Amino acid sequence: KTSWAFGFLLALVLVFAVLRLPFRGPHEVDHLFCEIPPVLMLACAATGVNQLVTFLASVFILVGSLGLVLVSYTHILFAVLRIQSGEGRGKAFSTCSSHLGMVGLFFGSAIVMYMAPKSSHPEEQQKVLSLFYSLFNPMLNPLIYSLRNAEVKRALRGVLCKVRPT
């Protein structure tokens, strides 16, 4: 409930901040989907306060969430290191590494998108970054986790071996 409440409150603040801005000219967002930074580029007034609010929200949400994930993984690391068998530790590290890769891809691209200075990457790069955290990461998630399943690996090898010319 708390995450829903914070998400709703943040969206409300950002929408009201954007609604106060005057817009003229082309009302076409040059982006893959409507996000706050591309909408702010269409405004005819100073958007410094809006950019500051967006940055602070990004720090709170992205860095705060990443911090919680890293703290929990620190606890997991200590628990895994207490496992006696090398095979058990290997399985645990294997599971954690795929998850940490997905976490890194998601948070890394989102942090660069929302927290890096806008002059540091052009609009085309912003589009690619937004694709990573909003489309590619959710699409890769099931694939990466299903490849941990032995039956899925066997089926994939069978398909790949049939496709390969002999």
C-alpha positions in Angstrom: 0.0 0.0 0.0 2.8 2.4 0.8 4.4 2.0 -2.6 1.1 2.7 -4.3 0.5 5.7 -2.2 4.0 7.1 -2.9 3.6 6.4 -6.6 0.2 8.1 -6.7 1.5 11.1 -4.8 4.6 11.5 -6.9 2.5 11.3 -10.2 0.1 13.9 -8.8 2.9 16.3 -8.0 4.6 15.9 -11.3 1.4 16.2 -13.3 0.4 19.4 -11.4 3.8 20.8 -11.9 3.6 20.2 -15.7 0.0 21.5 -15.9 1.1 24.9 -14.7 3.5 25.4 -17.6 2.5 27.2 -20.8 2.8 25.3 -24.1 2.8 26.8 -27.6 3.8 25.5 -31.0 4.0 21.9 -32.0 2.4 19.7 -29.3 4.2 16.6 -30.5 6.5 14.8 -28.1 9.6 13.6 -29.9 10.0 10.5 -27.9 8.8 6.9 -27.9 6.2 7.6 -25.2 5.1 10.5 -23.1 7.5 11.0 -20.2 8.2 14.1 -18.1 11.6 15.2 -19.6 10.4 15.3 -23.2 7.2 17.1 -22.2 9.3 19.7 -20.3 11.2 20.4 -23.6 7.9 21.6 -25.2 7.2 24.2 -22.5 7.6 27.9 -23.3 8.6 28.9 -19.7 11.5 28.1 -17.4 11.3 24.5 -16.3 14.1 24.6 -13.7 11.7 23.8 -10.8 10.1 21.0 -12.7 13.5 19.5 -13.6 14.6 19.8 -9.9 11.4 18.1 -8.7 12.0 15.3 -11.3 15.6 14.9 -10.2 14.7 14.8 -6.5 12.0 12.2 -7.2 14.5 10.2 -9.2 17.0 10.3 -6.4 14.3 9.3 -3.9 12.8 6.5 -6.0 15.7 5.1 -8.0 18.6 5.5 -5.6 16.5 4.7 -2.6 15.1 1.5 -4.2 18.6 0.5 -5.4 20.0 1.1 -2.0 17.4 -1.2 -0.4 18.1 -3.9 -3.0 21.9 -3.7 -2.4 21.3 -3.8 1.4 19.2 -6.9 1.0 21.8 -8.5 -1.3 24.5 -7.8 1.3 22.5 -9.8 3.8 22.0 -12.5 1.1 25.8 -12.6 0.4 26.5 -13.1 4.1 23.9 -15.9 4.3 25.3 -17.6 1.1 28.9 -17.4 2.5 27.7 -19.4 5.5 26.6 -22.3 3.3 28.9 -25.2 3.9 28.8 -26.9 0.5 30.6 -25.4 -2.5 27.8 -26.7 -4.8 25.1 -24.9 -2.7 27.1 -21.7 -2.7 27.6 -22.0 -6.5 23.8 -22.4 -7.1 23.0 -19.5 -4.8 25.6 -17.2 -6.5 24.3 -18.3 -9.9 20.7 -17.3 -9.0 21.8 -14.0 -7.5 24.0 -13.1 -10.4 21.2 -13.3 -13.0 19.0 -11.2 -10.7 21.7 -8.6 -10.0 22.3 -8.3 -13.8 18.7 -7.5 -14.4 18.7 -5.0 -11.5 21.8 -3.4 -12.8 20.4 -3.1 -16.3 17.1 -1.6 -15.0 18.5 0.8 -12.4 21.5 1.8 -14.5 19.5 2.8 -17.5 16.9 4.6 -15.5 19.4 6.5 -13.4 21.3 7.6 -16.4 18.0 8.7 -18.1 16.6 10.7 -15.2 19.7 11.8 -13.2 22.4 12.6 -15.7 22.6 16.1 -17.0 20.5 16.5 -20.1 23.5 17.9 -22.1 25.4 14.7 -21.5 23.3 12.6 -23.8 21.3 13.5 -26.9 17.6 12.9 -27.5 18.2 9.7 -29.5 20.3 8.2 -26.6 17.4 9.1 -24.2 15.0 7.1 -26.4 17.3 4.1 -26.3 17.8 4.4 -22.6 14.0 4.6 -22.0 13.6 1.5 -24.1 16.0 -0.4 -21.9 14.3 0.2 -18.6 10.7 0.1 -19.9 10.8 -2.6 -22.7 14.0 -4.6 -23.0 14.4 -5.3 -19.3 10.9 -6.7 -18.8 11.2 -8.7 -22.0 14.6 -10.2 -21.0 13.5 -11.0 -17.5 11.5 -14.1 -18.3 14.1 -15.3 -20.8 17.0 -15.0 -18.3 15.1 -16.7 -15.5 13.7 -19.4 -17.7 17.2 -20.3 -18.9 18.0 -21.3 -15.4 15.6 -24.2 -15.9 17.3 -27.4 -17.2 14.2 -28.4 -19.3 14.1 -25.0 -21.0 17.9 -25.2 -21.7 17.5 -28.7 -23.3 14.6 -27.6 -25.5 16.5 -24.5 -26.6 19.6 -26.6 -27.5 17.3 -29.0 -29.4 15.8 -26.1 -31.4 19.2 -24.5 -32.0 20.8 -27.8 -33.2 17.9 -28.3 -35.7 18.3 -24.8 -37.1 22.1 -25.1 -37.5 23.0 -26.4 -41.0 25.0 -29.7 -40.9 
